[in-house]
Amino acid sequence: MVSVLIDPDSANEKHIDFLTSRVGFDDIDFIFVGGSLVTDGNIKNCVQLIKNRTSKPIVLFPGSPNQIEEEADGILLLSLISGRNPDLLIGRQVEAAHKLKGSGLEILPTGYILIDGGRTTTVSYISNTTPIPPDKPGIAVATALAGCQLGQRLIYLDCGSGARHCAPPQLIKMVKNEINVPLIVGGGIRSQTDAEVLFKAGADIIVVGNHLEENPEFLTQLAVAKLNT
């Protein structure tokens, strides 16, 4: 499956209209809404704009408890298990617990793992987290496996927005072979070939964001990648 990641801080009505009207959008499965620097001021408006234009499920990808929006369909309850920052392992989840309980959102506990994509990204800087080197797949495997043993229902391997390259297929394959939950992969995906390689390596869902702004036709290429795998 394919998800499009929309950053509420940069998305406006014109941007969302452009995206949802593109050839290939019908083949997208989910829309993730969120980002590392997102404020809480525009997320409600962004979700409403999207819901007015499509019935596709909207899943929050929150950077803080302030970004919980009840009009969405679900939320990735992220725990940054590749880092050792207690605030992102459990602190913010405690802050959000009561709000989430009354929200009606489908809560999806997600083990979030940062992989080095060749440059310092916003998420690694803001989270004060060192990504796992791409040539150390054993660390990624053990981290993902521990996340599953702790009860995470999804594992998300992310190189971050603006990464120079996506996670290596061998690393993805090794992680997928050890876990029994869906695997999400994002960051640095820029071509149909990238998408096909990641799917074949074991990704269940790939997430694309920045590259769609540069190349809207990428949606069509992603649809072909799904069919080819």
HUTATA-V889637 format. One line per field, one symbol per residue. ss: DSSP state (H for helix, E for strand, C for the rest). phi: phi as a letter, one per 30 degrees, with the letter a starting at -180 (. if undefined). burial: 1 if it has 24 or more other ideal C-beta (glycine too) atoms within 12 Angstrom, else 0. A space follows every 10 residues. Layout:
BEGIN
ss=???
phi=???
burial=???
END
This chain:
BEGIN
ss=CEEEEECCCC CCHHHHHHHH CCCCHHHCCE EEECCCCCCC CCHHHHHHHH HCCCCCEEEE CCCCHHHCCC CCCEEEEEEE CCCCCHHHHH HHHHHHHHHH HCCCCEEEEE EEEEECCCCC CHHHHHHCCC CECCCCHHHH HHHHHHHHHC CCCEEEEECC CCCCCCCCHH HHHHHHHHCC CEEEEECCCC CHHHHHHHHH HCCCEEEECH HHHHCCCHHH HHHHHHHHC
phi=.bbccccddc dbeddddddd cddjddddcb bcblldcdcc dcdddddddd ddcacddccd bdcaddcdbd ddcabdddbd ddcbdddcdb eddddceddd ecdiddcceb dcbdcdcjad cedddddhbd ddedcbdddd ddddddeddd jdcbcbcbdj diddbddddd dddddedccb bdccbbjidb addedddddd dkddbccbbe ddddbedeed ddddedddc
burial=1111111111 1000110011 0101101111 1111110101 0111011011 0011011111 1111101110 0111111111 1110000110 0110010011 0010101111 1111111000 1111001010 1101001011 1011101100 0111111111 1110111110 1111110110 1111111111 0101111110 1111111111 1110000110 111011000
END
